[in-house]
Amino acid sequence: MSLANGFCWHCSKPLTHLDFGRQDRCPHCGRDTRACKACVHYERGINNDCRETSADRVVDKERSNFCDYFKPSQTPTGNVATAKDVMKAAAEALFKKK
């Protein structure tokens, strides 16, 4: 098991290596932490949404699983992109020509 810190895939809050156990949930939002969406190998759109070619298929990417290749992602994902999109839309609306 990796001792690296990571982030919650849903709320992007930082987590320690102790937060990525099989039955652990994010203390901030309550989502499963040892899920595909929290893994460095997760990439939407490729085969099984996973860059690790030897990993077994996991259907629900937001639930805990038993994948032996799981390593916590070192980049926050979660709602960061959504917040950026909201800010961009607000700026565009502010400077929109009438």
TAURUR-V787267 format. One record per helix or strand of 2 or more residues. SS is the DSSP state (@ for helix, = for strand). FROM is the first residue (numbers start at 1). LEN is the number of residues. Records with the same first field share a line. If there is no record, write none. Layout:
BEGIN
SS=FROM-LEN, FROM-LEN
END
This chain:
BEGIN
==6-2, 14-2
@=17-3, 36-3, 47-3, 80-15
END
